[in-house]
């Protein structure tokens, strides 16, 4: 009976991971729009889903780790508007 419960929990966690992936795609696509309210909403969705996965499925290789890897490009997003200077 415990295995069935664990399998069911894993299926639900994978559903959360799918929702997180979809929200991240929408967030990326929203960069082309001029809608800060929508981007704020998506940031909240992404944060909530990733937090739930981290709490429910901690550890390397689990869904929490997969969520963290999906979030890495968003969290470490960096755009440099600096001009390269010739140092010669």
N, C-alpha and C positions, 0 to 999 in steps of 0.2 A: 504494500500500500504506500509506503514512503517513497519508493521509486516512482510510482505514478504521480505523486504530488510533486516530486522534484522535476520530473519531465514536464508537467503542466506549468510549473514555475519558470522553467527554462524557455518554454514556448512563449509565455507572456513576456519574458525579458527580451526575447528576440523580436517580439512585436514592438517593444519600446525602442530597441535599437533601430528598427526600420523607421519608426516615427522620427527618431533623432536624425537619421540619414536624410530623410525627406525634408526636415526643417532646415538642415544645413544646406541642402541644395537650394531651397527657396531663399535662404539668407544670401547665398552667393548670387543668385539671379536678381535679388532685390537691389544689388549694388548698382544696377543699370537704371533703376527707378529713382525718382526723387521723393521717397516716402520714408522719412525718419520714424514715423509712428509705426509703420509696418515692420521696419527693421528692429525697432525696440521690442515689439511683440515677439518677433522670431527669436531674438536674443533671449528673452525670458523663457520661451518654449525650449530652446536648446539647453539652457542652464538647468531647467527643471528636469528634463529627461536625462541629461548626463548625471545629475546628482542622484536621481533615483537608481540609475544603473550602477553607479559607484557604490551606493549603500547596499543594494540588494545583491550585487554580484562583484565583490572585491577580488583582488588577486590577479596575478599575471595570467593572461590567456582567457580570462573570463570576460563577460560582457562589459563589466566596468572598465577593464583595460582597453577593450575595443572602442568603447565610447571615448575614452581619453585620447586614443590615437586619432579618432575622427575629429576631435576638437582641437588638436594641436595646431593645424594650420590657421584656425580662426583665432585662437588665443595668442599665437605668436605672429599674427599678421603685422607686417612691418613694411611700410612704403617709404623709401628714401627719395626725397625730392632734391637731394644734393647734386650739385654739378661736380663731375670729376675734375680735379685740377691737375694740370701737368706739373709734376715735381722735378722735371729735368732741369 
